[in-house]
Amino acid sequence: MKRLPAAFLAAISLLVARDAGAVIPEKGSVAIFAAVGPAFPFEGSYDIGLHLEAGGEYYFSPSFALRATAAYARSGSSVPGGSDVTVGGLEASAVYTARRGSWAPFVLAGIGIHSVDPPGEGPSQRLGAHFGAGTEYFLDRRTSLTGELAGRFIGSAGGRTSSFATLTFGLKYHF
């Protein structure tokens, strides 16, 4: 049942896809994106949560971009007397894309500053690193569907690790 939304999204994208041969990105172009998906905390006392992100990219070439992302994740907790854990962050990433027709697989890596609010503790700021891979599927020259798997390594706050993995699906528009 959980695979139904992904399968439905893939089927719709194949039905509405046009020839995307002359797609952007080009050198000097920009893109904006938004994505949502589950957050998988590395901490055993945190539940699977929700991850939201939005941002923009600047392309130095058709295959290399810098990305700025604002992200927010929230997970439940089984810590006695505790509340949910929230992580908000601003991230900067280098993105390398390899075009394959309408598909554009990519890898990314970067750093970010995160505000971590663990259960029973006050918020604190942590510097973290992230790595990931994903793909874009171009629906037309400017619009693409995205999928990405990333690990965010933030360190500990409140005696528990704040690191987590995300699996996001979203939409990107190239200007």
C-alpha positions, 0 to 999 in steps of 0.5 A: 500500500505504501508503494501506491503513491510512488507508483501512481506518480511514476505512471502519471509522469510517463503519461504526461511527459513530452519530449524534453530534449532541449531541457534546461539547465544551462550555464547561468540558469536557476531553479527552485524546488520543494520536496516532502518525504519521510525522515528516518532518525538514526536515534532508536528512541525517535520515530519516523517523521516528516521532512520538508524542504525548499530551495534554489539552485544556480548552474555553473554548467549544465552538470554542476550547480550550487544549491541552497536549502531550507529544511524542517524535520519533525519526529515523534519520540518514545523518550519518557516525559519528552516531546517530539524532536524537531530539526530545522536547517539551512544547507549549502550543497554542491550538485553534480548531474549527469543527463540521460535524456529526460532523466537527470541522476545527481549526487550532492554533498554539503554543509549546513547549520541546524537548530535541533530541539530534542525532547526535554532539552532546549534548542541548540545549533549544530553544524552538520554535513549531508550527502545524497543522490537522486534523480530528476525526470523532466516533464517538459523543458522547465519542469521536473519531478524529483526524488532524493535519498540523503543522509544528514549527519548533525551530531548529538543534542540532548544526549541523543544523535540528531542525524537522520536520513530522508527520502523526498519527492518533489517538484523543480522549476528551471528558469 
